[in-house]
Amino acid sequence: MDLIRFAVMHDWAVLLPIVLCSVVTIAVAMERWVFYRRNKRDVVEFIPVLQQELQRGLDYGRSLSSRLGGLLGQVSEEGIYSLAKHKGNFERSYDITVSLAVRNLERHLSILGTIGTVSPYLGLFGTVIRILVTFGEMSQAGTANAAPQIMFGIGSALIVTAFGLGVAIVSVALNNYFHMTVSRYEEDFQLLKLVFLGEVENRLGASRLGGAPRTAAETSGRG
């Protein structure tokens, strides 16, 4: 505890950037966790119901997607709109929608990556500064008080390094976890894409056979 107190009292200037990094890490982690939790939906339950509603008509699928909400519901709703309006260029239109959704999912994650990279260097910088200051104090105090100064100086330097490494470890772990979450969302969006591509094939097949759309609602706009 004495070393920590010594570090806080004497090395607060080099500890301050690390403390700020830790505060930013906590803030970003909480914001992203709330965002992902608010948009979490079960795609396994949603897709079979969506397929049934699409068989009835596009408006039914769009209504189901709107009720689902969240990013998954928004992407599904935009996908159905693209299916109705841009059948020939559906994949390109859908991929644009997914890219925008992924950008929202990845928002602020670069901050965690940057903190995870920079924090160890901040700790190392603080360590070098404390050691240099300790050597300067030793040269002025003489040999009588050299041992306590060396002990507290090196101990304080290592505490700064430990803080920097601790913040870096937490930031990197959170960044990896959140990127895994984003990957799961992307997999959900790809599953939706397969459902919509199957619907495109069915509608194109019906058109080649001279068949009309199953319902008038399928040919309507977003509405």
N, C-alpha and C positions, 0 to 999 in steps of 0.2 A: 504493500500500500504506500510505503514511503517513496518508492521509486515512481509510482503512478502520480502521486501528489507532486513530486519533484518535476516530473515531465510536464504535468499540466501547468505548473507555475512558471517554469523556465522555458518550455518549448511550445507554448501555446500558439506561437506564430506559425510554426511548421505543422502543428497538429490541426490548426483551423481548416485548411483546405481538405484534409482527410475527413474531418467531422462534417463539413459541408457535403462532401461526396456521399457520406453515409446517410445524411438527411435526404438528399436527392434520390438515392437508391430506394429508401423506404417509401418516399412519396410516389415514385414511378411504379414500384411494385404494388402498392395499394391501389393506385389508379388502374393499372392493367388488370389486376385481379378482379376488381369490381366490374370492369368492362367485359372481361371474358365471362364472368359468372352471369352478368345480365343478359348476355347474348347466347348463353349455352342452350342448345336444343338437341333433342335425341333424333338424329337422322335415321336411325334404324326403324323407329316407329313412324317417322314422317313419310318416308319414301313409299311404302306400300299403300298408305292412304292417298298420297299424291297421285300414284298411278291409277288408282280407282277413280279419283276425281277427274283426272285428265281424260279418261275414257268417256266420261259424261260430257266433257267440254272444257275448253280452256278457261272460261270464266269461273268454273267450279274450282279448278286448280289454283287460279289466281286468288280467289276468295279464301281458300284454305291456307295459302301462303301468307296472306295478309293477317289472318287470325294467328298464325304461328308466331309471327314477329321475329325480332332478333335479326342478326346478319343472315342467318340461313333462310329465314322467311323473305327478307329483302332480295337476296340473290335469286331465290326461287321465283319471286314475283316478277323481277326484271327478266329472268330467263323465259318465263311464259309470255311476257310482253314481246320479247325478241322473237319467240317462236311464232307469234301471231303476225308481227309486222315485218320481220326480217328473216323469213324462212330460208331464203337462199344464202344469206350471210350469217346464219345463226351462230356458228362457232366463234366467229370474230367478235360479234356483239356480246356474246356470253363471256368470252375471255376478258373483254374490257371490263365488264361488270365485276368479274372475279378479281381482277387486278386492283380495282378500286377498293373492294372489300378487304383484300389482303393488306393494302396500304394502311387502312384503318387498324387492322389487327397488329401491324408491326410498328405502329406509332409509338415513339419514345423508347423503343427497344435499343436503338443505337446509343442512347444515353447510358444504358446499363453496360453495353459493350465498351464504350469509351472509359467509363469509370473503372471497369474491370481491368483495363489496360494501363490506365494512368496511375491508379492508387498505389501499386507497388513502387513505382518510381517516386511518388511523393514521399512514401515512407523511407526509401533509400536516400532521398534528398535531405530529409529531416535527420537521418542518421549521420550523414556526412557533416551537416551543419553542427550537430551537437558534439561530435568528436572534435571538430576543429575548435569549437568554443572551449571544450574541456582542456585541450592542449594549451590553449591560450591562458586559461586560468591557472593551469599547473605551472607554467613558466613564470607567472607572477607570484604565486603563493610559496614556491620553494618546495623542498622535498619533504618537509614535515607533514604537510597536509595532502601530499600527493596521492596516497592510497585511497582515502575516502572520495576524493574528487574523481579519480579514475573509475572507481566502482559506480558511483552515482552517474557519472557522465556516460559511461558505456551502457549502464542499465537503462538510462533515459533514452539513449539512442536506439536500443533494441525495442523499447516500448513503442516508439514511433514507427519502427519497421513493422512490428506486430500489428499495429492499428491499420497500417496501409495494406498489409497482406490480408487481414481479416475482411476489410471492406471489399478488396478485390475478389476474394473467394466467394463472398455472398453475392456480389454483382454478377460474376460469371455464372454461378449456379442459377440465379434467377433468370438471367438472359437465356441460358440453355433451356430451362423449363418453359419459359414463355414461347420460345421458338418452336418447341415441341407442340405446344398448344396451337400455335399458328399452323403448323403442319397438319394437325388433325382437322382443323377447319378447312384447309385446302383439300384434304381427302374427301370431306363431306361435299364440298363444292364440285369435285370431280364426279362423285356418285350422282349428284343431281344432273350433271352434264350428260352422263350416260342415259339417264331417264329421258331427258329432253331429246337427245339424238335418236333414241328409239321412237319417240313420238314423231320426230321429223321424218324418219323412214316410213312410218305407217301412213302419214299424210301424203308423202310423195308417191307411195305405192298406190294409195287410193286414187290420186290424181291421174296416174298413168292408166289405171283401169277405167277411168271415166267416172269414178265415184265422186259424189259430193261430200262435203264435210258432214260429220255426223249430226251436228247441231248448228243452228244459226249463230249461237253464241261463240263458236270456235272462230268464226270469221270476223268477229267484232274487234274493235280496238281495245285499248287499255280500259276504258270505261270507268 
